[in-house]
Amino acid sequence: MRIMAISHPCVTDVNQQFYAELEALGHTVQLIVPSNFRTTYSADTVEVSRWPDFAGMIEQRKVGLSGSIPLHYYQSNLRPSIKAFRPDVLFVEEEPYSASAWQAFYASRDLPMKRVVYSAQNILKQYPLPFRWMERYVLDRTDLAAVVSSEVGEVLRKKNFQGGLLSFPLGVDTGQFRPMLEERRKLRRELEADEKFIVGYVGRFVEEKGIRFLLEAAEKLAGHPVSFVFVGKGELLEDIRRVQARHPGLIRILDSVKHNDVHRWMNAMDALALPSLTMPNWKEQFGRVIVEAMACGVPVIGSDSGQIPVLLRETGGGWIVPERDAEALAAVIRSLMEQPGERDRCAEAGLAAVSRTYSKKGLAKAFEQALMKGQPEEQSGRAAL
């Protein structure tokens, strides 16, 4: 098949790995990406990079409202590129209510191809006009929706989406995220935590990620042989520093780790914590760090927000605690410190589940099979892995 993807995530090379796996299956792939995209972390433009194993064309187009995932749009017409490539499949790796998704669907409106759209929105929302119109236009013309979780599929059905659903969880590069024993020993020495139980957090330092409750749990364990390592950036950095100052040796902050080095630091951890909170307009859609940590052989302590408990139950790779309950979080950590065998059991279960279900190669095969079958009523990506 000839597959064209329109994808702002693919400005970053690692997000092209899925498409490299599609190429490995014999398909021809072309990407259209923003040339001037910015992230929420920086005002600088992200330089487009190429995944080493991806051979297809990467067409860079200037976008307006760069930095906004739902609002960014391509400043030139996409139709000539779509017509020239003549795709069998157009995969718009954007939410159906986004400006760029509507733009891509409108540009291809009368061309013969299957259309696939991505969605991770797991809360039923009525968007303001014109986004509600754009979403309806896209959903009415979508053959297959690639959904991050079953919750997302339920939301689309409530919006009267009639196309097929493909389970399309966020995959992990199991060649990069893997157990690395020597790296683990080296970094634990660097953290001066050889003999300590290391609890890690990887992600944005923001309210909805439950940072304050993780800090409260850390303070409850001050004086125990435990270390909390925060990897990331965000508005709550100063809150973390205040707790760090009150309890020397309890907390380490790594706020300059590059994405390509995250797997190394995950390997140093004994457990990863993701105590996310359900907010009025947001709940955890997937939790990519969960499967990345498990791929490194690190079990996860997660809250019962959004998709987190579903992932932890499906994989057996961790423990679920109630949202906003620092005491429960501290109790699980304390229990794991006292029962290392339980930690090892969940680490092994999580590693096996990720290898089986969440690899990029497996997701590409599931995507291919769903498209080969036409428009199924319900096609499970996991069943095909």
C-alpha positions as CSV (number, residue, x, y, z in Angstrom):
1,M,0.0,0.0,0.0
2,R,0.9,3.6,-0.5
3,I,0.5,5.4,2.9
4,M,0.6,9.1,3.4
5,A,0.7,10.4,7.0
6,I,0.1,14.0,8.1
7,S,1.7,14.2,11.5
8,H,3.1,16.9,13.8
9,P,4.7,14.3,16.1
10,C,6.9,13.2,13.3
11,V,9.0,16.3,13.4
12,T,10.8,14.2,16.0
13,D,12.7,11.3,14.6
14,V,11.6,8.7,17.2
15,N,8.0,9.1,16.3
16,Q,8.8,8.0,12.7
17,Q,9.7,4.5,13.9
18,F,6.1,3.2,13.4
19,Y,6.3,4.3,9.8
20,A,9.7,2.7,9.3
21,E,8.0,-0.6,10.5
22,L,5.3,-0.1,7.9
23,E,8.0,0.3,5.3
24,A,9.6,-3.0,6.6
25,L,6.2,-4.7,5.9
26,G,6.6,-3.6,2.2
27,H,4.5,-0.4,2.2
28,T,5.6,3.0,0.7
29,V,5.2,5.8,3.1
30,Q,5.4,9.6,2.8
31,L,5.2,12.1,5.7
32,I,4.0,15.7,5.7
33,V,5.2,17.5,8.9
34,P,5.4,21.1,10.1
35,S,8.7,22.8,9.3
36,N,8.4,25.3,12.1
37,F,6.6,23.5,15.0
38,R,7.2,24.5,18.6
39,T,6.4,22.5,21.7
40,T,4.8,23.7,25.0
41,Y,8.3,23.4,26.6
42,S,10.1,25.9,24.5
43,A,9.6,28.8,22.1
44,D,12.3,27.4,19.8
45,T,11.3,25.7,16.6
46,V,11.8,21.9,16.6
47,E,14.3,21.0,13.9
48,V,12.9,18.1,11.8
49,S,15.0,15.0,12.2
50,R,14.9,11.6,10.5
51,W,14.7,8.2,12.1
52,P,17.6,6.2,10.7
53,D,15.5,3.3,9.5
54,F,12.8,5.5,7.8
55,A,13.5,5.9,4.1
56,G,10.4,7.7,2.8
57,M,10.0,11.3,1.9
58,I,9.5,13.8,4.7
59,E,7.8,16.9,3.2
60,Q,8.1,19.9,5.4
61,R,5.4,22.6,5.3
62,K,5.1,25.8,7.2
63,V,2.3,26.0,9.7
64,G,0.4,28.8,11.3
65,L,-0.3,28.9,15.1
66,S,2.7,26.7,15.6
67,G,2.9,25.3,19.1
68,S,-0.8,24.5,19.3
69,I,-1.6,20.9,18.6
70,P,-5.3,21.5,17.9
71,L,-5.0,24.9,16.2
72,H,-2.0,24.6,14.0
73,Y,-2.7,24.5,10.3
74,Y,-0.7,24.2,7.1
75,Q,-0.2,27.6,5.3
76,S,-0.3,26.0,1.8
77,N,-2.8,23.7,0.2
78,L,-2.1,20.0,0.9
79,R,-4.1,18.8,-2.1
80,P,-1.3,18.9,-4.7
81,S,0.9,16.7,-2.5
82,I,-1.9,14.3,-1.8
83,K,-2.8,14.0,-5.5
84,A,0.9,13.6,-6.6
85,F,1.5,10.8,-4.1
86,R,-1.8,9.0,-4.9
87,P,-2.1,7.2,-1.5
88,D,-4.2,4.2,-0.9
89,V,-4.4,5.3,2.8
90,L,-4.3,8.8,4.3
91,F,-3.4,8.6,8.0
92,V,-4.0,11.9,9.7
93,E,-2.1,11.5,13.0
94,E,-4.1,14.4,14.6
95,E,-7.3,14.6,16.6
96,P,-10.5,14.8,14.5
97,Y,-11.5,18.2,15.9
98,S,-8.1,19.7,15.0
99,A,-7.6,22.3,12.3
100,S,-5.0,20.2,10.5
101,A,-7.2,17.1,10.4
102,W,-10.1,19.0,8.8
103,Q,-7.6,20.6,6.4
104,A,-6.2,17.2,5.3
105,F,-9.7,15.6,4.9
106,Y,-11.0,18.6,3.0
107,A,-8.0,18.6,0.7
108,S,-8.6,14.9,-0.1
109,R,-12.4,15.1,-0.2
110,D,-13.0,13.6,-3.6
111,L,-9.9,11.4,-4.0
112,P,-10.2,7.6,-3.8
113,M,-8.5,6.3,-0.6
114,K,-9.1,5.0,2.8
115,R,-8.9,7.7,5.5
116,V,-7.7,7.0,9.1
117,V,-7.7,9.5,11.9
118,Y,-5.9,9.3,15.3
119,S,-7.6,10.1,18.6
120,A,-6.6,10.1,22.3
121,Q,-9.4,12.2,23.6
122,N,-11.0,10.1,26.4
123,I,-13.5,12.7,27.7
124,L,-16.7,13.5,25.9
125,K,-16.6,17.1,25.0
126,Q,-18.7,19.4,22.9
127,Y,-16.2,21.7,21.2
128,P,-17.1,25.3,20.3
129,L,-17.8,26.2,16.7
130,P,-16.2,25.9,14.2
131,F,-14.3,22.9,15.8
132,R,-17.5,21.0,16.3
133,W,-18.2,21.3,12.6
134,M,-14.7,20.3,11.6
135,E,-14.9,17.2,13.9
136,R,-18.2,16.2,12.4
137,Y,-16.8,16.6,8.9
138,V,-13.8,14.4,9.7
139,L,-15.6,11.7,11.5
140,D,-18.3,11.3,8.8
141,R,-15.5,10.6,6.3
142,T,-13.2,8.4,8.4
143,D,-13.0,4.7,7.5
144,L,-10.9,3.8,10.6
145,A,-10.1,5.6,13.8
146,A,-6.8,4.6,15.5
147,V,-7.7,5.0,19.2
148,V,-5.3,5.1,22.1
149,S,-7.7,3.3,24.5
150,S,-11.2,1.7,24.6
151,E,-12.4,4.8,26.5
152,V,-11.5,6.9,23.4
153,G,-13.5,4.5,21.2
154,E,-16.5,4.9,23.5
155,V,-16.3,8.7,23.2
156,L,-16.3,8.4,19.4
157,R,-19.3,6.1,19.4
158,K,-21.2,8.6,21.6
159,K,-20.4,11.1,18.9
160,N,-22.1,8.8,16.3
161,F,-18.9,7.7,14.6
162,Q,-19.8,4.8,12.3
163,G,-16.4,3.7,11.1
164,G,-14.1,1.0,12.4
165,L,-12.0,1.2,15.5
166,L,-8.4,0.1,15.8
167,S,-6.8,-0.2,19.2
168,F,-3.7,1.9,18.7
169,P,-1.9,2.4,22.1
170,L,1.2,4.5,22.3
171,G,4.0,2.1,21.3
172,V,7.5,1.8,22.7
173,D,10.9,1.3,21.0
174,T,11.9,-1.9,22.7
175,G,15.3,-1.6,21.1
176,Q,15.9,1.6,23.1
177,F,13.8,1.0,26.1
178,R,15.2,-2.3,27.5
179,P,16.9,-3.5,30.7
180,M,20.5,-2.3,30.8
181,L,22.2,-3.7,33.9
182,E,25.6,-2.0,33.5
183,E,23.9,1.4,32.9
184,R,21.7,0.8,35.9
185,R,24.8,0.2,38.2
186,K,26.6,3.2,36.7
187,L,23.8,5.7,37.1
188,R,22.8,4.5,40.6
189,R,26.4,5.2,41.7
190,E,26.2,8.7,40.0
191,L,23.0,9.3,42.0
192,E,24.8,8.2,45.1
193,A,21.9,5.8,45.7
194,D,23.5,2.4,45.4
195,E,21.9,1.1,48.5
196,K,18.6,3.0,48.3
197,F,15.2,2.2,46.8
198,I,14.9,4.7,43.9
199,V,11.4,5.9,43.0
200,G,11.4,7.9,39.7
201,Y,9.0,10.3,38.0
202,V,9.4,11.1,34.3
203,G,7.3,13.9,32.7
204,R,6.0,17.4,33.1
205,F,6.2,19.0,36.5
206,V,2.5,20.1,36.5
207,E,-0.5,19.9,38.8
208,E,-2.4,17.3,36.9
209,K,0.4,14.8,37.1
210,G,0.0,14.6,40.9
211,I,3.5,16.0,41.7
212,R,2.3,17.5,45.0
213,F,1.1,14.2,46.2
214,L,4.3,12.5,45.2
215,L,6.2,15.1,47.1
216,E,4.0,14.5,50.1
217,A,4.6,10.8,49.9
218,A,8.3,11.4,49.7
219,E,8.3,13.5,52.9
220,K,6.4,10.7,54.7
221,L,9.4,8.4,53.8
222,A,12.1,10.8,54.8
223,G,14.6,9.0,56.9
224,H,14.1,5.7,55.0
225,P,16.7,4.3,52.5
226,V,14.8,5.8,49.6
227,S,15.5,8.4,46.9
228,F,13.1,10.2,44.6
229,V,14.4,11.2,41.2
230,F,12.4,13.7,39.2
231,V,13.2,13.8,35.4
232,G,11.6,16.6,33.4
233,K,10.6,20.2,33.5
234,G,7.6,22.3,34.5
235,E,5.9,24.9,36.5
236,L,6.2,23.0,39.8
237,L,10.0,22.8,39.7
238,E,10.3,25.3,42.6
239,D,7.9,23.1,44.7
240,I,10.2,20.2,44.2
241,R,13.2,22.2,45.1
242,R,11.6,23.4,48.4
243,V,11.1,19.8,49.5
244,Q,14.6,18.9,48.3
245,A,16.0,21.7,50.5
246,R,14.0,20.5,53.6
247,H,15.3,16.9,53.2
248,P,18.9,16.7,51.9
249,G,19.5,13.5,50.1
250,L,15.9,12.6,49.6
251,I,15.3,14.1,46.2
252,R,17.3,14.5,43.0
253,I,16.1,16.7,40.1
254,L,17.2,16.0,36.5
255,D,15.7,18.8,34.4
256,S,18.0,18.7,31.4
257,V,17.7,15.0,30.3
258,K,17.2,14.7,26.6
259,H,14.5,12.4,25.3
260,N,17.1,10.0,23.9
261,D,18.6,9.5,27.4
262,V,15.3,8.9,29.3
263,H,15.7,5.1,29.0
264,R,19.0,5.2,30.7
265,W,17.7,7.0,33.8
266,M,14.6,4.8,33.9
267,N,17.0,1.8,34.2
268,A,18.4,3.3,37.4
269,M,14.9,3.2,39.1
270,D,13.4,0.5,41.2
271,A,9.9,1.8,40.5
272,L,8.3,4.6,38.5
273,A,5.5,6.7,40.0
274,L,2.7,8.2,37.9
275,P,0.1,9.7,40.4
276,S,-1.9,11.6,37.8
277,L,-5.1,13.4,38.8
278,T,-8.4,13.6,37.0
279,M,-9.2,17.2,36.2
280,P,-12.4,18.7,34.9
281,N,-11.2,18.8,31.3
282,W,-8.4,16.1,31.4
283,K,-7.5,12.7,32.6
284,E,-4.6,10.4,31.8
285,Q,-5.1,9.3,28.2
286,F,-2.5,6.6,28.2
287,G,0.7,7.2,30.1
288,R,3.5,6.4,27.6
289,V,6.0,6.4,30.4
290,I,4.3,3.4,31.9
291,V,5.1,1.1,29.0
292,E,8.5,2.7,28.6
293,A,9.4,2.0,32.2
294,M,8.1,-1.6,31.9
295,A,10.2,-2.1,28.8
296,C,13.2,-1.2,31.0
297,G,12.1,-3.8,33.6
298,V,10.8,-1.1,36.0
299,P,7.4,-1.6,37.5
300,V,5.0,1.3,38.0
301,I,2.9,2.7,40.8
302,G,0.0,4.6,39.3
303,S,-3.1,6.4,40.3
304,D,-6.6,5.3,39.3
305,S,-6.9,8.2,36.7
306,G,-7.9,7.6,33.2
307,Q,-6.1,4.8,31.4
308,I,-3.5,4.2,34.1
309,P,-5.4,1.4,36.0
310,V,-6.4,-0.3,32.8
311,L,-2.8,-0.5,31.6
312,L,-1.6,-1.7,35.0
313,R,-4.3,-4.4,35.2
314,E,-3.7,-5.6,31.6
315,T,0.1,-5.8,32.0
316,G,0.3,-6.9,35.7
317,G,3.3,-4.6,35.8
318,G,2.5,-2.4,38.8
319,W,0.2,-1.2,41.6
320,I,-2.8,1.1,41.6
321,V,-3.4,3.7,44.3
322,P,-6.3,6.1,44.8
323,E,-5.8,9.6,43.3
324,R,-4.7,12.3,45.8
325,D,-3.8,9.7,48.4
326,A,-0.2,10.4,49.4
327,E,-0.5,7.9,52.4
328,A,-1.5,5.1,50.1
329,L,1.4,5.9,47.7
330,A,3.9,6.0,50.5
331,A,2.5,2.7,51.9
332,V,3.1,0.9,48.5
333,I,6.6,2.2,48.3
334,R,7.3,1.2,51.9
335,S,5.9,-2.3,51.1
336,L,8.1,-2.7,48.0
337,M,11.2,-1.7,50.0
338,E,10.4,-4.5,52.4
339,Q,9.4,-7.1,49.8
340,P,11.8,-6.9,46.9
341,G,10.4,-10.1,45.5
342,E,7.1,-8.5,44.8
343,R,8.9,-5.7,42.9
344,D,10.7,-8.2,40.8
345,R,7.5,-10.2,40.0
346,C,5.7,-7.1,38.7
347,A,8.8,-6.0,36.8
348,E,8.9,-9.4,34.9
349,A,5.2,-9.3,34.2
350,G,5.4,-5.7,32.8
351,L,8.4,-6.5,30.6
352,A,6.7,-9.5,29.1
353,A,3.5,-7.7,28.4
354,V,5.2,-4.7,26.7
355,S,7.3,-7.0,24.5
356,R,4.1,-8.8,23.5
357,T,1.7,-5.9,23.0
358,Y,3.2,-2.5,22.7
359,S,6.2,-2.8,20.3
360,K,6.2,-0.5,17.3
361,K,6.6,-3.6,15.0
362,G,3.4,-5.1,16.5
363,L,1.5,-1.9,16.1
364,A,2.5,-1.6,12.4
365,K,1.3,-5.1,11.8
366,A,-2.0,-4.5,13.5
367,F,-2.5,-1.3,11.4
368,E,-1.7,-3.2,8.2
369,Q,-4.2,-6.0,9.1
370,A,-7.0,-3.6,10.0
371,L,-6.6,-1.8,6.6
372,M,-6.3,-5.1,4.7
373,K,-9.6,-6.1,6.2
374,G,-11.4,-3.1,4.9
375,Q,-13.6,-1.3,7.4
376,P,-14.2,-3.7,10.3
377,E,-16.8,-2.9,12.9
378,E,-14.2,-3.4,15.6
379,Q,-10.6,-4.5,15.0
380,S,-8.4,-4.9,18.1
381,G,-4.8,-4.0,17.5
382,R,-3.7,-6.0,20.5
383,A,-5.3,-9.2,19.2
384,A,-3.1,-8.9,16.1
385,L,0.1,-8.6,18.0
